[in-house]
């Protein structure tokens, strides 16, 4: 609910918004009128030494006058749900899917020639996004001045300990000192990796995982506490105020 209404309200308040999400297999393309954006598609994302085609699709939310960009790839998203298969087992390639999504967003933003002031990451699929903005795309003028806010959700899942994600991060020249954080690439450690490279954190809901809450407290990140949008009609204004403080670096010396 939040991620449907928040971008709309922020845009209505005068900001320019771009929303990206994976084109999960559970999304009905015909019903939602998705169509491929040819000028943005056609790139390949290399993962596991394999060229993985990046397809960009778009759909409009007419009442909100907004477009949503879908990052698509047959191997990573087609026919798959969000986190788990029909037997409720986490997909073994979830972190690779997150990496493909991360690289797909970065390359699409560059093709759009858009320079975002704030990149608001949401949930597990964006675990690697802050890392790549700060370590791989750190010299890119499109992202050099972007602030990163990481939004926490109750979306924890088991990660296959044999996942090849460490090899992929190493291939992208992520320093070994950073790789130690995800030597065991479980949910808590990948969350920590995301928060380590974020400027602030927000709570999309009341977080059940006490270890994640403690992690936020230990890192002393500026935070936006959970707001129930069904009970607070001014939720967008509260987010807007938080965004402005992050942009102005008002939290820099708070801790």
C-alpha positions in Angstrom: 0.0 0.0 0.0 2.8 2.5 1.0 4.7 2.0 -2.2 1.6 2.5 -4.3 0.6 5.8 -2.7 3.9 7.4 -1.5 5.4 8.0 -4.9 2.1 9.5 -6.1 1.8 11.9 -3.2 5.5 12.9 -3.4 5.0 13.6 -7.1 1.9 15.6 -6.5 4.0 17.7 -4.1 6.2 18.7 -6.9 9.0 16.1 -7.1 9.9 14.0 -10.2 9.6 10.3 -9.5 10.8 7.2 -11.2 9.7 3.8 -9.8 11.5 0.6 -10.6 10.5 -3.0 -9.7 11.2 -6.5 -11.0 8.7 -7.9 -13.5 7.9 -10.9 -11.3 6.2 -13.8 -13.1 3.1 -13.2 -11.0 2.5 -9.9 -12.7 -0.1 -10.2 -15.5 1.4 -8.2 -18.3 -1.8 -8.0 -20.4 -4.0 -7.0 -17.5 -1.5 -4.3 -16.4 -0.8 -3.3 -19.9 3.0 -3.6 -19.7 4.9 -2.9 -22.9 8.6 -3.1 -23.7 10.6 0.1 -24.0 12.8 -0.7 -27.0 15.2 2.3 -26.5 15.9 1.2 -23.0 16.2 -2.5 -23.6 18.9 -4.4 -25.5 21.6 -4.3 -22.8 23.2 -7.4 -21.3 24.1 -7.8 -17.6 27.0 -10.2 -17.0 26.4 -12.6 -14.1 28.2 -15.9 -13.7 30.1 -15.1 -16.8 26.9 -15.2 -18.7 25.3 -12.4 -20.8 21.8 -11.9 -19.3 19.5 -9.8 -21.5 18.0 -6.8 -19.8 14.4 -6.0 -20.9 12.7 -2.8 -19.7 8.9 -2.7 -19.6 6.7 0.1 -18.5 3.2 0.5 -17.3 1.2 3.5 -16.3 -0.9 4.3 -13.3 -3.4 6.6 -15.0 -5.0 8.1 -11.8 -1.5 8.9 -10.5 -0.1 10.0 -13.8 2.9 7.8 -13.0 4.9 5.3 -14.9 6.5 2.2 -13.4 9.6 0.7 -15.0 9.9 -3.1 -14.8 13.3 -4.8 -14.9 12.8 -8.1 -16.7 14.8 -11.2 -17.5 13.4 -14.6 -18.5 15.8 -16.6 -16.2 15.5 -14.4 -13.1 11.9 -13.3 -13.0 9.7 -15.0 -15.6 7.5 -17.7 -14.1 8.8 -16.9 -10.6 7.1 -15.3 -7.6 8.7 -12.8 -5.3 10.8 -14.7 -2.8 9.6 -18.4 -2.7 8.5 -21.1 -5.0 5.2 -23.0 -4.8 6.6 -25.2 -2.0 7.5 -22.0 0.0 11.2 -22.6 -0.5 13.3 -19.5 -1.2 14.6 -19.4 -4.7 18.3 -20.3 -4.6 19.3 -17.4 -6.9 17.5 -14.7 -4.9 20.8 -12.7 -4.4 21.7 -13.1 -8.0 18.2 -11.7 -8.9 18.9 -8.8 -6.6 22.2 -8.2 -8.3 20.6 -8.3 -11.8 17.9 -5.9 -10.5 20.6 -3.5 -9.1 22.6 -3.4 -12.3 19.5 -3.1 -14.4 18.4 0.0 -12.5 21.7 1.6 -12.7 22.1 1.2 -16.4 18.5 2.2 -17.1 18.8 5.4 -15.1 21.9 6.3 -17.2 20.0 5.6 -20.4 17.2 7.9 -19.1 19.8 10.6 -18.5 18.2 11.1 -15.1 20.2 12.3 -12.0 18.2 11.3 -8.9 18.6 13.4 -5.7 17.3 10.5 -3.6 17.3 6.8 -4.2 14.8 5.2 -1.9 15.5 1.5 -1.8 12.8 -0.9 -0.6 13.3 -4.4 0.7 15.5 -7.4 -0.1 15.6 -7.0 -3.9 17.6 -3.7 -3.3 20.0 -5.2 -0.7 23.0 -4.6 -3.1 21.9 -1.3 -4.5 23.5 1.0 -1.9 26.8 -0.9 -2.2 26.9 -0.6 -6.0 26.0 3.1 -6.0 28.9 3.8 -3.5 31.5 1.3 -4.7 30.9 0.6 -8.4 29.1 3.7 -9.7 30.7 6.1 -7.2 32.5 8.1 -9.9 29.5 8.2 -12.2 28.1 11.8 -12.4 24.5 10.4 -12.4 24.9 9.1 -8.9 27.7 11.1 -7.4 25.4 13.4 -5.3 22.5 11.0 -4.7 21.4 10.3 -1.2 20.3 6.7 -0.3 17.5 5.9 2.0 16.9 2.2 2.8 13.4 1.1 3.6 13.1 -2.0 5.8 10.3 -4.5 5.5 9.4 -7.9 7.0 10.8 -9.8 4.1 13.6 -12.0 5.6 14.4 -15.3 3.9 16.9 -18.1 4.1 19.9 -17.7 1.7 21.8 -20.6 0.2 25.2 -20.5 1.9 26.8 -21.7 -1.4 25.5 -18.8 -3.3 28.0 -17.5 -5.8 27.2 -13.8 -4.9 30.7 -13.4 -3.3 32.4 -14.3 -6.6 30.2 -11.8 -8.4 31.0 -9.0 -6.0 34.6 -9.8 -6.2 34.5 -9.7 -10.0 33.1 -6.2 -9.7 36.1 -5.2 -7.7 34.3 -4.8 -4.3 37.1 -4.6 -1.7 37.8 -7.6 0.4 37.2 -5.7 3.6 33.6 -5.1 2.5 33.1 -8.7 1.3 33.8 -9.9 4.9 30.5 -8.4 5.9 28.7 -11.0 3.7 31.2 -13.8 4.1 28.1 -15.6 5.2 25.5 -14.1 2.9 22.4 -14.4 5.1 19.6 -11.9 5.4 20.9 -10.0 8.4 24.4 -9.6 6.8 23.1 -8.4 3.4 20.8 -6.0 5.3 23.8 -4.7 7.2 25.7 -4.3 3.9 22.8 -2.2 2.5 22.6 0.0 5.6 26.4 0.5 5.7 26.2 2.4 2.4 22.9 4.2 3.1 22.5 7.8 4.3 19.3 7.0 6.3 16.7 4.3 7.0 13.0 4.2 7.0 10.5 1.6 8.3 7.8 0.6 5.9 6.1 -1.4 8.6 6.7 -2.5 12.2 9.8 -4.8 11.9 9.5 -8.2 13.6 13.1 -9.1 13.3 14.7 -7.8 16.5 18.3 -8.4 15.1 17.5 -6.0 12.2 16.1 -3.4 14.6 19.2 -3.7 16.8 21.4 -3.3 13.7 19.7 0.0 12.9 20.2 1.2 16.5 23.8 0.1 16.5 24.6 1.9 13.2 22.9 5.1 14.6 21.5 5.9 11.1 19.0 8.8 10.8 15.6 7.0 10.6 12.0 7.6 9.7 9.8 5.5 11.9 6.8 3.6 10.7 3.8 5.6 9.7 0.4 4.0 9.1 -0.8 5.7 6.0 -4.4 4.6 6.8 -4.3 6.6 10.0 -2.1 9.5 9.1 -3.3 11.6 6.1 -0.2 13.7 6.2 2.2 10.8 5.7 3.6 12.2 2.5 4.4 15.5 4.0 6.2 13.7 6.8 8.3 11.8 4.2 8.9 15.0 2.3 10.3 16.7 5.4 12.5 13.7 6.0 13.8 13.7 2.4 14.7 17.4 2.7 16.6 16.8 5.9 18.6 14.0 4.3 19.4 16.2 1.3 20.4 19.0 3.5 22.6 16.6 5.6 20.9 17.9 8.8 21.6 14.6 10.4 25.3 14.7 9.8 26.3 15.7 13.3 23.3 14.3 15.1 25.2 11.4 16.5 
